[in-house]
Amino acid sequence: MNEISKMNETIYRFRFGITEKTIQITQQQLNHFPYLFAFVNHRDDFSVNKNDNGEYILDNPICYDWFKSIFQSVIKEQPSALFTELTHEADVLCMLELYDYLCIEPLPLPLLKNQQLVLTNLIDIDDVNKHIQWRPANIREARNIAAQFIISISKNAYNLNDLNTINSIFTLLMDIFSHPNIFHSRFRYHTLKIIKKECFSLFSHSQQRQLPTNEQIIQNIKIHFVRYLNNENQYLTPNFYNAFAWKDIYVSSAKFNCYLDFSPFKTLDRSDFVLKLRCLSDDLEPRCNDTSFDDFVMSLYNLQKEQEQEQERKKKEAQSARSGRFNTLPKRPKVDKFKHRSGPKAQKYR
């Protein structure tokens, strides 16, 4: 049956054309796919194709391989799954077209730290009641930010007629291609395919030569994929220092001012505040991805206090050493001043 009641939840089964590939989707999951939601709600319409087993038949352009990566990305809320779940043989451009075809809510434009990319449309992201702040991203967040960036390029979100924007895009792309330990070969392979279609011809000849080829990317395909799944919650290495290494956070004006009142942050201006977070965070143990910004700041604050206390202790020890407090003289042997005072020679002539 296409509708299975399990734990008070309805499950729908879909078959992809005449293939043997099927997928089961719960009612809650179905709500994320407006096209499929409407498809099921018109189950009594003659245009809706169902087989004798009650399965909904999905025809072109809904391909199983494309839909699988989209499904994983939407349900897990991981934009990077659009690339990492898609095989090298699958067409990433067709997959992105299917994403739009299914009427899924578009991915937001990523906020990139210290990047002045000119947009094709004026998007007002400034909110007078909030401040955009940054914290170090973990590996999963960096991948998702990079995926949003690549997809934004495919959606013509950036003004590619602006030279500075083109140069910034190239720099960000090289951050992806030069870190295979962060970005899986599938990620880089599909990124290159999108770039070749959208903006490769706009790069200078020197820049084009620096970009990798498909063959160079897939030559390291033997690296086990599990490696990229087990390190998602880890923080990035210090040498990965670029726009993808920062996760944007919205902080209210009152809360932000409260953070600045914390010692040792009260002496910092707003631009130095984020830099202070980055410097201190390198000494923190990896934390859960769901750690709130409040907890993150307090962790940094406590770490800074510990560092100050340690420095103060060492300072006091140094001052005590210079004052001679710790200097000690060897104990003098006890000598009986009335015994053999004249020594052996005096006794000889007695």
C-alpha positions as a Markdown table, in Angstrom:
| # | Residue | x | y | z |
|---|---|---|---|---|
| 1 | Met | 0.0 | 0.0 | 0.0 |
| 2 | Asn | 1.1 | 3.5 | -0.7 |
| 3 | Glu | -0.1 | 4.8 | 2.7 |
| 4 | Ile | 1.1 | 2.9 | 5.7 |
| 5 | Ser | 0.0 | 3.9 | 9.2 |
| 6 | Lys | 3.0 | 3.6 | 11.5 |
| 7 | Met | 3.3 | 5.2 | 14.9 |
| 8 | Asn | 0.3 | 7.4 | 14.0 |
| 9 | Glu | 2.2 | 8.7 | 10.9 |
| 10 | Thr | 1.2 | 8.3 | 7.3 |
| 11 | Ile | 3.9 | 7.1 | 4.9 |
| 12 | Tyr | 3.7 | 7.4 | 1.1 |
| 13 | Arg | 5.6 | 5.2 | -1.3 |
| 14 | Phe | 6.9 | 6.5 | -4.6 |
| 15 | Arg | 8.4 | 4.6 | -7.6 |
| 16 | Phe | 10.6 | 6.2 | -10.1 |
| 17 | Gly | 9.2 | 5.4 | -13.6 |
| 18 | Ile | 9.5 | 1.8 | -14.6 |
| 19 | Thr | 12.7 | 1.3 | -12.5 |
| 20 | Glu | 12.9 | -0.8 | -9.4 |
| 21 | Lys | 13.9 | 2.2 | -7.3 |
| 22 | Thr | 11.4 | 3.4 | -4.7 |
| 23 | Ile | 11.4 | 5.7 | -1.7 |
| 24 | Gln | 9.1 | 6.0 | 1.3 |
| 25 | Ile | 8.3 | 9.5 | 2.6 |
| 26 | Thr | 6.4 | 10.4 | 5.8 |
| 27 | Gln | 3.7 | 13.0 | 5.9 |
| 28 | Gln | 6.1 | 15.3 | 7.8 |
| 29 | Gln | 8.8 | 14.9 | 5.2 |
| 30 | Leu | 6.3 | 15.4 | 2.4 |
| 31 | Asn | 5.5 | 18.8 | 3.7 |
| 32 | His | 9.0 | 20.0 | 2.6 |
| 33 | Phe | 8.2 | 19.1 | -1.1 |
| 34 | Pro | 5.3 | 21.2 | -2.3 |
| 35 | Tyr | 5.2 | 19.4 | -5.7 |
| 36 | Leu | 4.9 | 16.0 | -4.2 |
| 37 | Phe | 2.4 | 17.3 | -1.6 |
| 38 | Ala | 0.1 | 18.5 | -4.3 |
| 39 | Phe | 0.7 | 15.3 | -6.2 |
| 40 | Val | -0.6 | 13.2 | -3.3 |
| 41 | Asn | -3.5 | 15.5 | -2.6 |
| 42 | His | -4.7 | 15.0 | -6.1 |
| 43 | Arg | -4.6 | 11.2 | -5.8 |
| 44 | Asp | -8.1 | 10.9 | -7.3 |
| 45 | Asp | -7.2 | 12.9 | -10.3 |
| 46 | Phe | -6.6 | 10.9 | -13.5 |
| 47 | Ser | -3.4 | 12.7 | -14.1 |
| 48 | Val | -1.9 | 11.2 | -11.0 |
| 49 | Asn | -0.3 | 7.9 | -12.0 |
| 50 | Lys | -0.5 | 5.0 | -9.4 |
| 51 | Asn | 0.2 | 1.3 | -9.9 |
| 52 | Asp | -1.6 | -1.7 | -8.6 |
| 53 | Asn | 0.5 | -1.7 | -5.4 |
| 54 | Gly | -0.7 | 1.8 | -4.6 |
| 55 | Glu | 2.7 | 3.4 | -5.3 |
| 56 | Tyr | 2.8 | 6.9 | -6.9 |
| 57 | Ile | 4.8 | 6.8 | -10.1 |
| 58 | Leu | 7.2 | 9.7 | -10.7 |
| 59 | Asp | 8.2 | 10.3 | -14.3 |
| 60 | Asn | 10.7 | 12.6 | -15.9 |
| 61 | Pro | 12.3 | 14.9 | -14.9 |
| 62 | Ile | 12.2 | 13.4 | -11.4 |
| 63 | Cys | 15.2 | 11.1 | -11.5 |
| 64 | Tyr | 16.0 | 8.9 | -8.5 |
| 65 | Asp | 19.7 | 9.8 | -8.3 |
| 66 | Trp | 18.9 | 13.5 | -8.4 |
| 67 | Phe | 16.0 | 13.3 | -6.0 |
| 68 | Lys | 18.0 | 11.2 | -3.5 |
| 69 | Ser | 20.6 | 13.9 | -3.0 |
| 70 | Ile | 17.8 | 16.6 | -2.8 |
| 71 | Phe | 15.9 | 14.5 | -0.3 |
| 72 | Gln | 18.9 | 14.0 | 2.0 |
| 73 | Ser | 19.8 | 17.7 | 1.8 |
| 74 | Val | 16.3 | 18.9 | 2.6 |
| 75 | Ile | 15.4 | 16.5 | 5.4 |
| 76 | Lys | 18.8 | 16.8 | 7.1 |
| 77 | Glu | 18.9 | 20.5 | 6.4 |
| 78 | Gln | 22.4 | 20.1 | 5.0 |
| 79 | Pro | 22.9 | 22.0 | 1.7 |
| 80 | Ser | 26.3 | 20.3 | 1.2 |
| 81 | Ala | 24.4 | 16.9 | 0.7 |
| 82 | Leu | 23.3 | 18.2 | -2.7 |
| 83 | Phe | 26.9 | 17.6 | -3.8 |
| 84 | Thr | 28.2 | 14.9 | -1.5 |
| 85 | Glu | 25.2 | 12.6 | -2.0 |
| 86 | Leu | 25.4 | 13.0 | -5.8 |
| 87 | Thr | 27.6 | 10.5 | -7.7 |
| 88 | His | 30.3 | 11.8 | -10.1 |
| 89 | Glu | 28.3 | 10.4 | -13.0 |
| 90 | Ala | 25.1 | 12.3 | -12.1 |
| 91 | Asp | 24.4 | 15.7 | -13.7 |
| 92 | Val | 24.5 | 18.3 | -11.0 |
| 93 | Leu | 23.0 | 20.9 | -13.3 |
| 94 | Cys | 19.9 | 18.8 | -13.9 |
| 95 | Met | 19.7 | 18.1 | -10.2 |
| 96 | Leu | 19.6 | 21.8 | -9.4 |
| 97 | Glu | 16.8 | 22.2 | -12.1 |
| 98 | Leu | 14.9 | 19.4 | -10.4 |
| 99 | Tyr | 15.3 | 21.3 | -7.0 |
| 100 | Asp | 13.4 | 24.2 | -8.5 |
| 101 | Tyr | 10.9 | 22.0 | -10.3 |
| 102 | Leu | 9.9 | 20.5 | -6.9 |
| 103 | Cys | 9.1 | 24.0 | -5.7 |
| 104 | Ile | 11.3 | 23.5 | -2.6 |
| 105 | Glu | 12.0 | 26.7 | -0.6 |
| 106 | Pro | 15.2 | 28.2 | -2.1 |
| 107 | Leu | 18.4 | 28.1 | -0.1 |
| 108 | Pro | 19.3 | 31.5 | 1.5 |
| 109 | Leu | 22.2 | 33.6 | 0.2 |
| 110 | Pro | 25.1 | 32.9 | 2.5 |
| 111 | Leu | 26.7 | 35.6 | 4.5 |
| 112 | Leu | 30.5 | 35.6 | 3.9 |
| 113 | Lys | 32.8 | 37.3 | 6.4 |
| 114 | Asn | 35.0 | 40.1 | 4.9 |
| 115 | Gln | 33.6 | 39.6 | 1.4 |
| 116 | Gln | 32.2 | 42.4 | -0.7 |
| 117 | Leu | 30.4 | 40.6 | -3.4 |
| 118 | Val | 28.1 | 42.7 | -5.5 |
| 119 | Leu | 24.7 | 41.2 | -5.9 |
| 120 | Thr | 22.5 | 41.3 | -8.9 |
| 121 | Asn | 19.5 | 42.3 | -6.8 |
| 122 | Leu | 19.6 | 44.6 | -3.9 |
| 123 | Ile | 18.9 | 42.5 | -0.9 |
| 124 | Asp | 18.4 | 44.3 | 2.4 |
| 125 | Ile | 19.9 | 42.1 | 5.1 |
| 126 | Asp | 20.5 | 44.9 | 7.5 |
| 127 | Asp | 18.3 | 45.0 | 10.6 |
| 128 | Val | 18.6 | 48.0 | 12.9 |
| 129 | Asn | 17.6 | 45.9 | 15.8 |
| 130 | Lys | 20.2 | 43.2 | 15.3 |
| 131 | His | 24.0 | 42.9 | 14.7 |
| 132 | Ile | 25.6 | 40.2 | 12.6 |
| 133 | Gln | 28.4 | 38.6 | 14.5 |
| 134 | Trp | 30.6 | 35.6 | 13.8 |
| 135 | Arg | 31.9 | 32.5 | 15.5 |
| 136 | Pro | 34.3 | 29.9 | 14.2 |
| 137 | Ala | 32.4 | 27.3 | 12.1 |
| 138 | Asn | 32.9 | 23.5 | 12.4 |
| 139 | Ile | 33.5 | 21.4 | 9.3 |
| 140 | Arg | 29.9 | 20.6 | 8.6 |
| 141 | Glu | 29.0 | 24.3 | 8.7 |
| 142 | Ala | 31.9 | 25.3 | 6.5 |
| 143 | Arg | 30.7 | 22.7 | 3.9 |
| 144 | Asn | 27.1 | 24.0 | 4.0 |
| 145 | Ile | 28.2 | 27.7 | 3.7 |
| 146 | Ala | 30.4 | 26.7 | 0.7 |
| 147 | Ala | 27.5 | 24.8 | -0.9 |
| 148 | Gln | 25.2 | 27.8 | -0.5 |
| 149 | Phe | 27.8 | 29.9 | -2.1 |
| 150 | Ile | 28.2 | 27.7 | -5.2 |
| 151 | Ile | 24.4 | 27.3 | -5.6 |
| 152 | Ser | 24.1 | 31.1 | -5.4 |
| 153 | Ile | 26.5 | 31.4 | -8.3 |
| 154 | Ser | 24.3 | 29.0 | -10.3 |
| 155 | Lys | 21.3 | 31.2 | -9.5 |
| 156 | Asn | 23.0 | 34.3 | -10.8 |
| 157 | Ala | 22.9 | 35.9 | -7.4 |
| 158 | Tyr | 26.2 | 37.7 | -7.9 |
| 159 | Asn | 27.0 | 40.4 | -10.4 |
| 160 | Leu | 29.6 | 38.7 | -12.6 |
| 161 | Asn | 30.2 | 41.9 | -14.5 |
| 162 | Asp | 32.0 | 43.3 | -11.5 |
| 163 | Leu | 35.7 | 42.6 | -11.6 |
| 164 | Asn | 36.2 | 42.6 | -7.9 |
| 165 | Thr | 33.3 | 40.2 | -7.4 |
| 166 | Ile | 34.8 | 37.8 | -10.0 |
| 167 | Asn | 38.2 | 38.0 | -8.3 |
| 168 | Ser | 36.6 | 37.3 | -4.9 |
| 169 | Ile | 34.7 | 34.4 | -6.3 |
| 170 | Phe | 37.9 | 32.9 | -7.7 |
| 171 | Thr | 39.6 | 33.2 | -4.3 |
| 172 | Leu | 36.7 | 31.5 | -2.5 |
| 173 | Leu | 36.7 | 28.7 | -5.1 |
| 174 | Met | 40.4 | 28.1 | -4.6 |
| 175 | Asp | 39.7 | 27.8 | -0.9 |
| 176 | Ile | 37.4 | 24.9 | -1.8 |
| 177 | Phe | 39.7 | 23.2 | -4.4 |
| 178 | Ser | 42.8 | 23.5 | -2.2 |
| 179 | His | 41.3 | 21.7 | 0.8 |
| 180 | Pro | 40.4 | 18.1 | -0.1 |
| 181 | Asn | 40.5 | 17.2 | 3.5 |
| 182 | Ile | 37.5 | 19.5 | 4.1 |
| 183 | Phe | 35.6 | 19.1 | 0.8 |
| 184 | His | 35.0 | 15.7 | -0.7 |
| 185 | Ser | 35.9 | 14.9 | -4.3 |
| 186 | Arg | 32.2 | 14.8 | -5.2 |
| 187 | Phe | 31.8 | 18.3 | -3.7 |
| 188 | Arg | 34.7 | 19.7 | -5.7 |
| 189 | Tyr | 33.8 | 17.8 | -8.9 |
| 190 | His | 30.3 | 19.2 | -9.0 |
| 191 | Thr | 31.5 | 22.6 | -8.0 |
| 192 | Leu | 33.9 | 22.6 | -11.0 |
| 193 | Lys | 31.1 | 21.6 | -13.3 |
| 194 | Ile | 28.9 | 24.5 | -12.1 |
| 195 | Ile | 31.7 | 27.0 | -12.4 |
| 196 | Lys | 32.6 | 25.9 | -15.9 |
| 197 | Lys | 29.0 | 26.7 | -17.0 |
| 198 | Glu | 28.5 | 29.9 | -15.0 |
| 199 | Cys | 31.7 | 31.9 | -14.9 |
| 200 | Phe | 34.8 | 30.0 | -16.1 |
| 201 | Ser | 35.1 | 32.2 | -19.2 |
| 202 | Leu | 35.1 | 35.4 | -17.0 |
| 203 | Phe | 38.3 | 34.4 | -15.2 |
| 204 | Ser | 41.7 | 35.5 | -16.5 |
| 205 | His | 43.9 | 33.0 | -18.3 |
| 206 | Ser | 46.1 | 32.8 | -15.2 |
| 207 | Gln | 43.1 | 32.0 | -13.0 |
| 208 | Gln | 41.8 | 29.4 | -15.4 |
| 209 | Arg | 45.1 | 27.6 | -15.3 |
| 210 | Gln | 45.0 | 27.4 | -11.5 |
| 211 | Leu | 41.7 | 25.7 | -11.4 |
| 212 | Pro | 41.9 | 21.9 | -11.2 |
| 213 | Thr | 40.6 | 19.5 | -13.9 |
| 214 | Asn | 38.1 | 16.8 | -13.5 |
| 215 | Glu | 40.8 | 14.2 | -13.7 |
| 216 | Gln | 42.8 | 15.8 | -10.9 |
| 217 | Ile | 39.8 | 15.9 | -8.6 |
| 218 | Ile | 38.7 | 12.3 | -9.0 |
| 219 | Gln | 42.2 | 10.8 | -8.8 |
| 220 | Asn | 41.9 | 10.9 | -5.0 |
| 221 | Ile | 38.4 | 9.3 | -5.1 |
| 222 | Lys | 39.8 | 6.3 | -3.2 |
| 223 | Ile | 39.8 | 8.3 | 0.0 |
| 224 | His | 37.1 | 6.7 | 2.1 |
| 225 | Phe | 33.9 | 8.7 | 2.3 |
| 226 | Val | 33.3 | 7.8 | 6.0 |
| 227 | Arg | 36.3 | 10.1 | 6.8 |
| 228 | Tyr | 34.1 | 13.0 | 5.7 |
| 229 | Leu | 31.2 | 11.9 | 7.8 |
| 230 | Asn | 33.0 | 11.3 | 11.1 |
| 231 | Asn | 34.6 | 14.8 | 11.3 |
| 232 | Glu | 31.6 | 17.0 | 10.6 |
| 233 | Asn | 31.3 | 18.3 | 14.2 |
| 234 | Gln | 35.0 | 19.0 | 14.5 |
| 235 | Tyr | 36.3 | 22.5 | 14.4 |
| 236 | Leu | 38.4 | 23.6 | 11.5 |
| 237 | Thr | 42.2 | 23.5 | 11.5 |
| 238 | Pro | 43.9 | 26.9 | 12.0 |
| 239 | Asn | 45.3 | 26.9 | 8.5 |
| 240 | Phe | 41.7 | 26.9 | 7.1 |
| 241 | Tyr | 41.2 | 30.6 | 7.6 |
| 242 | Asn | 38.8 | 32.0 | 5.0 |
| 243 | Ala | 35.2 | 33.2 | 4.7 |
| 244 | Phe | 33.8 | 29.6 | 4.9 |
| 245 | Ala | 35.5 | 29.3 | 8.4 |
| 246 | Trp | 33.0 | 31.7 | 10.0 |
| 247 | Lys | 29.3 | 31.1 | 10.9 |
| 248 | Asp | 27.1 | 34.2 | 11.1 |
| 249 | Ile | 25.1 | 34.8 | 14.2 |
| 250 | Tyr | 22.4 | 37.3 | 14.8 |
| 251 | Val | 22.7 | 39.0 | 18.2 |
| 252 | Ser | 20.3 | 41.6 | 19.6 |
| 253 | Ser | 21.7 | 45.0 | 20.4 |
| 254 | Ala | 21.0 | 44.6 | 24.1 |
| 255 | Lys | 22.7 | 41.2 | 24.3 |
| 256 | Phe | 25.7 | 42.4 | 22.2 |
| 257 | Asn | 26.2 | 45.4 | 24.5 |
| 258 | Cys | 26.0 | 43.0 | 27.5 |
| 259 | Tyr | 28.8 | 40.9 | 26.0 |
| 260 | Leu | 30.9 | 44.0 | 25.6 |
| 261 | Asp | 30.4 | 44.8 | 29.3 |
| 262 | Phe | 32.1 | 41.5 | 30.2 |
| 263 | Ser | 35.7 | 41.8 | 31.3 |
| 264 | Pro | 37.9 | 41.2 | 29.4 |
| 265 | Phe | 35.7 | 42.2 | 26.4 |
| 266 | Lys | 34.7 | 45.6 | 27.7 |
| 267 | Thr | 37.9 | 47.2 | 26.4 |
| 268 | Leu | 37.3 | 45.9 | 22.8 |
| 269 | Asp | 35.5 | 47.8 | 20.1 |
| 270 | Arg | 33.0 | 45.9 | 18.0 |
| 271 | Ser | 35.4 | 45.0 | 15.2 |
| 272 | Asp | 38.0 | 43.5 | 17.7 |
| 273 | Phe | 35.3 | 41.6 | 19.5 |
| 274 | Val | 35.0 | 38.9 | 16.9 |
| 275 | Leu | 38.8 | 38.7 | 16.5 |
| 276 | Lys | 39.1 | 38.1 | 20.2 |
| 277 | Leu | 36.6 | 35.2 | 19.9 |
| 278 | Arg | 38.6 | 33.6 | 17.1 |
| 279 | Cys | 41.9 | 33.8 | 19.0 |
| 280 | Leu | 40.5 | 32.3 | 22.2 |
| 281 | Ser | 38.4 | 29.6 | 20.5 |
| 282 | Asp | 41.6 | 27.9 | 19.3 |
| 283 | Asp | 42.2 | 26.8 | 22.9 |
| 284 | Leu | 38.8 | 25.4 | 23.5 |
| 285 | Glu | 37.9 | 21.8 | 23.2 |
| 286 | Pro | 35.5 | 20.9 | 20.3 |
| 287 | Arg | 32.0 | 21.5 | 21.4 |
| 288 | Cys | 28.6 | 20.3 | 20.3 |
| 289 | Asn | 27.3 | 21.8 | 17.1 |
| 290 | Asp | 24.1 | 23.0 | 18.9 |
| 291 | Thr | 26.0 | 25.1 | 21.5 |
| 292 | Ser | 24.3 | 28.4 | 21.7 |
| 293 | Phe | 26.2 | 31.7 | 21.2 |
| 294 | Asp | 25.6 | 32.5 | 24.9 |
| 295 | Asp | 27.3 | 29.3 | 26.0 |
| 296 | Phe | 30.1 | 29.9 | 23.5 |
| 297 | Val | 30.8 | 33.4 | 24.7 |
| 298 | Met | 30.7 | 32.3 | 28.4 |
| 299 | Ser | 33.1 | 29.5 | 27.6 |
| 300 | Leu | 35.5 | 32.0 | 26.0 |
| 301 | Tyr | 35.0 | 34.3 | 29.0 |
| 302 | Asn | 35.8 | 31.6 | 31.5 |
| 303 | Leu | 38.8 | 30.5 | 29.4 |
| 304 | Gln | 40.1 | 34.1 | 29.4 |
| 305 | Lys | 39.7 | 34.4 | 33.2 |
| 306 | Glu | 41.7 | 31.2 | 33.6 |
| 307 | Gln | 44.4 | 32.5 | 31.4 |
| 308 | Glu | 44.4 | 35.8 | 33.4 |
| 309 | Gln | 44.6 | 33.9 | 36.7 |
| 310 | Glu | 47.5 | 31.8 | 35.4 |
| 311 | Gln | 49.4 | 34.9 | 34.2 |
| 312 | Glu | 48.8 | 36.6 | 37.6 |
| 313 | Arg | 50.2 | 33.6 | 39.4 |
| 314 | Lys | 53.3 | 33.5 | 37.3 |
| 315 | Lys | 53.7 | 37.3 | 37.8 |
| 316 | Lys | 53.6 | 36.9 | 41.6 |
| 317 | Glu | 56.1 | 34.1 | 41.5 |
| 318 | Ala | 58.5 | 36.2 | 39.4 |
| 319 | Gln | 58.1 | 39.2 | 41.8 |
| 320 | Ser | 58.8 | 36.9 | 44.8 |
| 321 | Ala | 61.9 | 35.5 | 43.1 |
| 322 | Arg | 63.3 | 38.9 | 42.4 |
| 323 | Ser | 62.7 | 40.1 | 46.0 |
| 324 | Gly | 64.8 | 37.2 | 47.3 |
| 325 | Arg | 62.0 | 35.6 | 49.1 |
| 326 | Phe | 62.9 | 32.2 | 47.8 |
| 327 | Asn | 66.7 | 32.6 | 48.2 |
| 328 | Thr | 68.1 | 30.4 | 51.0 |
| 329 | Leu | 71.6 | 29.9 | 52.3 |
| 330 | Pro | 73.0 | 26.5 | 53.2 |
| 331 | Lys | 72.9 | 25.8 | 57.0 |
| 332 | Arg | 76.2 | 26.3 | 58.8 |
| 333 | Pro | 77.5 | 23.3 | 60.7 |
| 334 | Lys | 77.2 | 23.5 | 64.4 |
| 335 | Val | 80.6 | 23.9 | 66.0 |
| 336 | Asp | 81.4 | 23.9 | 69.8 |
| 337 | Lys | 83.3 | 27.2 | 70.1 |
| 338 | Phe | 84.9 | 26.1 | 73.4 |
| 339 | Lys | 86.4 | 22.8 | 72.1 |
| 340 | His | 89.8 | 22.6 | 70.4 |
| 341 | Arg | 89.8 | 26.3 | 69.8 |
| 342 | Ser | 93.5 | 26.5 | 69.3 |
| 343 | Gly | 93.7 | 23.6 | 66.9 |
| 344 | Pro | 96.0 | 20.6 | 66.8 |
| 345 | Lys | 99.3 | 22.6 | 66.8 |
| 346 | Ala | 98.4 | 24.3 | 70.1 |
| 347 | Gln | 97.9 | 20.9 | 71.8 |
| 348 | Lys | 101.3 | 19.6 | 70.6 |
| 349 | Tyr | 103.3 | 21.9 | 72.8 |
| 350 | Arg | 101.3 | 21.7 | 76.0 |
